[in-house]
Amino acid sequence: MKAEFYAEQFRFDPAGNCFYCPQGVRLEYQGKDQKEMVVNYKYQAPFRDCAAYACKADCCPTAKKYGRSVQRSEYHQEIAAFHQRMNDFFQSKK
């Protein structure tokens, strides 16, 4: 997979609860997986949309039946607060 298609390059649209790939293909919300301290939300594009692009081999080369998928994570409030405190601490040491 080329760097231009890493998940970080996909744009999240909170109003539509979806992602858009660098080519503009919409990845729809598929569901979530909740663990102890994090919730992972999965988004996936239709295979037909990905197959229509010449760059499919650069984005999702092993996908034979499904389109590209990405996920985003939300940490529980306590974990997010801890991460913020740690960031603040390290910023204050600079």
C-alpha positions as CSV (number, residue, x, y, z in Angstrom):
1,M,0.0,0.0,0.0
2,K,1.3,3.4,-0.9
3,A,1.6,6.1,1.7
4,E,-0.9,8.3,0.0
5,F,-3.6,5.7,0.8
6,Y,-2.7,5.2,4.5
7,A,-5.7,5.5,6.8
8,E,-4.5,8.9,8.0
9,Q,-5.0,10.3,4.5
10,F,-8.8,9.5,4.7
11,R,-11.1,12.4,5.8
12,F,-13.7,11.8,8.5
13,D,-17.0,13.5,8.1
14,P,-18.7,13.6,11.5
15,A,-22.0,14.9,10.2
16,G,-22.3,12.0,7.8
17,N,-20.5,9.5,10.1
18,C,-18.4,8.3,7.2
19,F,-14.9,8.6,5.7
20,Y,-13.8,9.8,2.3
21,C,-10.7,8.3,0.6
22,P,-8.2,10.4,-1.2
23,Q,-10.1,9.6,-4.5
24,G,-13.4,10.8,-3.0
25,V,-15.0,7.4,-2.4
26,R,-17.3,7.3,0.6
27,L,-16.7,4.7,3.2
28,E,-19.9,3.9,5.1
29,Y,-20.2,3.1,8.8
30,Q,-20.3,-0.7,9.3
31,G,-20.5,-1.1,13.1
32,K,-18.4,-0.9,16.2
33,D,-16.4,-3.1,18.5
34,Q,-16.3,-2.1,22.1
35,K,-13.5,-3.3,24.3
36,E,-12.6,-2.4,27.9
37,M,-11.2,1.1,27.3
38,V,-11.7,1.8,23.6
39,V,-14.5,1.7,21.0
40,N,-13.4,1.0,17.4
41,Y,-15.7,2.1,14.6
42,K,-15.4,0.4,11.2
43,Y,-16.0,2.1,7.8
44,Q,-16.0,0.4,4.4
45,A,-16.3,1.4,0.8
46,P,-18.3,-0.7,-1.7
47,F,-16.1,-3.1,-3.7
48,R,-17.5,-1.8,-7.0
49,D,-16.4,1.8,-6.1
50,C,-12.8,0.7,-5.3
51,A,-12.6,-1.6,-8.4
52,A,-13.5,1.4,-10.6
53,Y,-10.2,3.2,-9.9
54,A,-6.9,2.4,-11.5
55,C,-5.2,3.1,-8.2
56,K,-7.0,0.2,-6.4
57,A,-3.8,-1.8,-6.5
58,D,-2.1,1.0,-4.6
59,C,-4.9,1.3,-2.0
60,C,-6.3,-2.2,-1.3
61,P,-4.4,-4.7,-3.4
62,T,-5.5,-7.8,-1.5
63,A,-9.2,-6.9,-1.5
64,K,-11.0,-9.4,-3.7
65,K,-14.6,-9.2,-2.4
66,Y,-14.8,-6.0,-0.3
67,G,-13.8,-2.4,-0.7
68,R,-11.2,-0.6,1.4
69,S,-11.9,-0.3,5.1
70,V,-10.6,2.0,7.9
71,Q,-11.4,2.3,11.5
72,R,-11.3,5.1,14.0
73,S,-11.0,4.7,17.8
74,E,-12.5,6.5,20.7
75,Y,-11.0,6.1,24.1
76,H,-13.1,6.1,27.2
77,Q,-13.2,9.5,28.9
78,E,-10.7,8.4,31.6
79,I,-8.1,7.2,29.0
80,A,-8.6,10.4,26.9
81,A,-8.1,12.6,30.0
82,F,-4.9,10.6,30.9
83,H,-3.5,11.1,27.4
84,Q,-4.3,14.8,27.6
85,R,-2.5,15.1,31.0
86,M,0.5,13.3,29.6
87,N,0.6,15.6,26.6
88,D,0.3,18.6,28.8
89,F,3.1,17.3,31.0
90,F,5.5,16.7,28.1
91,Q,4.7,20.1,26.5
92,S,5.5,21.8,29.8
93,K,9.0,20.2,29.8
94,K,10.0,21.6,26.5
